[in-house]
């Protein structure tokens, strides 16, 4: 019986990690599919509109039948926050992210997504510069992690370097066919533009984090927040897509891969990933899922190496791994910050003050679960503890 209990304990320790690796692998796979359909001619604006429409339609029944809000949200303050959450976190972040993908590759997308903790730290430092203690270990770790992440991103964007791996003749044949089944990379000369667009998307996600945390503190009902900012974001995306794509033929879905990608992206983002992340968060804590974000870099590199005959250069590969190390350094700083916060609570002799501080900190943790997870934008959802 004792051995059985130990075995069960080991299994339940391993399963959350395997689940998160699987989620990151599926995310990379969907990113490759999206890259392929856009390269074949599908407009990124149309793809964003259809995916968000479907995702919102999936969320609405749950909102109306199972998670009705306990208090009114029809105030100007809340509605304006929902509007800006949709504008910044859905409309702007997704449009910049998908355009960035069209000029780069899944490796660049994963690398730039790892900049979120650094961007969030810089924003929080700018907004609360009087409260930042540079002598604290946590602040020093986050500062170093931010610098290292940015250095890695600059490597990816500007430095090509020597070739580390060349595809085989067979892989070159598959990738050079007129209509390959899947596409992985773009012309390297466009990577700088792709990095810039993805950096803007990451900055939008960092601003989104700040607004989201404040919204949760004012209205602590995650499902309502997710549904309403998704609805606002969907409406905004449709308006932008109609303006950007005035050709009616661009809205026709004639390719099975396009239809499959829209369905899979919406279903995976609105149900599967959020459900798995929520379970892992409840099982292992809010920082657990953030630790697996750099795995997208490793998975993307592996996919490009094994299946797509992608030519790897020193700058892109080393830069990606440098950015991942900077990400982990920033996350370690967040762990230390949490420990410092808990030590400060224990050292405080006033029980009422301790209770108040605990409640405030719990509100920040709750903000971590108010996540809708559309493709690509989900990779920017790891900085909630930062703000």
Beta strands, then each sheet from edge to edge (+ up, - down):
strand 1: 163-165
strand 2: 312-313
sheet 1: 1+ 2-
end
